[in-house]
């Protein structure tokens, strides 16, 4: 068995099981951990041809995308949506439970 870095192994997992990638992102979004979200998106970018390919599909500057997905990154909603779209996904809103009733 060949030893390979964790990010490469995760990228292969996302390529082989896109449903898992979607489930993972939804789980991370539910928890609200932005740094974990950025790690997963960097790994997924590898699965979708690398940052350069994702940047082209998302119509973003590759340098900007590297910075956006860095540990200190803080992607704008428009960038986040474009990145997901380039990976064949989209951001969706769903209720958390019973709707809040305002008086």
C-alpha positions in Angstrom: 0.0 0.0 0.0 1.4 3.4 -1.0 1.6 6.0 1.7 0.2 9.4 0.6 -0.6 12.7 2.3 -4.0 13.1 4.0 -5.2 15.8 1.6 -4.6 13.6 -1.4 -6.4 10.7 0.3 -9.4 12.9 1.1 -9.4 14.3 -2.5 -9.6 10.7 -3.8 -12.5 10.0 -1.4 -14.4 13.1 -2.6 -13.9 12.1 -6.2 -15.0 8.5 -5.5 -18.0 9.5 -3.4 -19.4 13.0 -4.2 -22.4 12.3 -1.9 -20.0 12.0 1.0 -18.5 15.4 0.0 -21.9 17.0 0.1 -22.7 15.4 3.4 -19.5 16.5 4.9 -19.9 20.1 3.8 -23.5 20.2 5.2 -22.2 18.8 8.5 -19.5 21.4 8.7 -21.9 24.2 7.9 -24.3 22.9 10.6 -21.5 23.1 13.1 -20.4 26.6 11.9 -16.6 25.8 12.0 -15.2 28.1 9.2 -11.7 26.8 9.4 -12.8 23.2 9.0 -14.9 24.3 6.0 -11.9 25.9 4.4 -9.8 22.8 4.9 -12.5 20.6 3.3 -12.9 23.0 0.4 -9.1 23.0 -0.2 -9.1 19.2 -0.2 -12.2 19.2 -2.6 -10.4 21.6 -4.9 -7.8 18.9 -5.4 -10.5 16.4 -6.2 -11.9 18.8 -8.9 -8.7 19.3 -10.8 -6.8 21.6 -8.4 -7.2 25.2 -7.4 -6.3 26.5 -10.9 -9.1 24.5 -12.5 -11.6 25.4 -9.8 -10.6 29.1 -10.1 -11.2 29.0 -13.9 -14.6 27.4 -13.5 -15.6 29.8 -10.7 -14.3 32.8 -12.7 -11.9 33.7 -9.8 -8.3 34.7 -9.8 -6.3 31.6 -8.7 -4.2 33.7 -6.3 -7.4 35.0 -4.8 -8.8 31.5 -4.5 -5.6 30.3 -2.7 -6.0 33.2 -0.2 -9.7 32.6 0.2 -9.2 28.9 1.0 -6.2 29.6 3.3 -6.6 29.1 7.1 -7.0 32.9 7.4 -9.4 33.1 4.5 -12.9 34.6 4.8 -14.7 33.9 1.6 -17.5 36.3 0.5 -20.8 34.6 -0.2 -20.4 35.3 -3.9 -17.0 33.5 -3.9 -18.2 30.7 -1.8 -21.2 30.1 -4.1 -18.9 30.3 -7.2 -16.5 27.7 -5.7 -19.3 25.3 -4.9 -20.8 25.8 -8.4 -17.5 25.0 -9.9 -17.6 21.7 -7.9 -21.1 20.9 -9.1 -22.7 21.9 -5.8 -24.8 24.8 -4.5 -25.6 26.5 -1.2 -29.1 25.9 0.0 -31.1 27.0 3.0 -33.2 24.6 5.0 -35.2 25.0 8.3 -33.5 23.9 11.5 -36.8 22.8 13.0 -39.9 24.6 14.0 -40.1 28.0 12.5 -39.5 31.0 14.8 -42.7 32.9 15.4 -42.2 36.7 15.9 -44.7 38.5 18.0 
